[in-house]
Amino acid sequence: MATETFKASRWTQGNHLFTTVIEVTDTAVIRRKRAWFTVNEISIHLSKVASVRIETGLLWSDLTVESTGGSDPLTSHGHTKADARRIKELIEAAQSRGMR
């Protein structure tokens, strides 16, 4: 599976200057949030994903990926509805391939 990258909209809170980026690779889901001098990166291995929750608003969707380890969930807001659904599909497809 090729890595797919999804960027949050610059029109949403917290994404005006530096946008949040979600990457779904063949082994993990990664969230990168830049600031002026730092990068905050959170990754969860696909086998450790417990649930993916999408909350849709009028224009944008919020995404929450929870792990089985009980650590803080990976959250991101300001994605299009199509991107949020695609992220969820990729995670679920990778998990079902891993179950076989």
C-alpha positions, -999 to 999 in steps of 0.1 A, spaced: 0 0 0 13 34 -9 15 62 17 -14 86 14 -12 121 29 -41 143 39 -39 180 49 -63 199 70 -78 231 57 -61 264 65 -95 279 72 -100 260 104 -89 268 140 -52 259 147 -44 254 110 -41 289 97 -3 291 95 8 255 98 -16 228 87 -20 194 103 -10 165 81 -23 129 85 -3 102 68 -16 66 65 13 42 57 12 4 54 22 1 91 10 32 109 -12 63 110 8 95 117 -3 130 126 22 159 121 15 193 135 41 220 129 47 252 149 74 279 145 103 259 157 89 224 165 70 195 150 46 175 171 43 140 157 21 112 170 19 78 154 -2 47 161 6 13 146 -23 0 126 -25 -32 146 -30 -10 177 -59 11 164 -90 5 185 -114 28 168 -117 57 143 -143 83 149 -154 110 125 -175 140 136 -188 159 106 -199 195 107 -214 217 79 -181 220 61 -153 202 79 -148 169 98 -129 161 130 -110 128 132 -102 108 163 -81 77 162 -79 58 195 -53 31 203 -57 -1 223 -28 10 246 -49 36 263 -26 65 254 -39 98 242 -59 96 210 -47 110 177 -70 139 169 -72 163 140 -98 188 128 -104 206 96 -104 178 71 -129 174 43 -156 148 47 -142 128 18 -107 128 33 -119 118 67 -139 89 52 -108 79 31 -86 78 62 -110 56 80 -113 33 50 -75 30 47 -71 21 84 -100 -4 83 -86 -20 51 -51 -24 65 -65 -39 97 -86 -65 78 -55 -74 57 -36 -79 89 -63 -103 103 -59 -127 75 
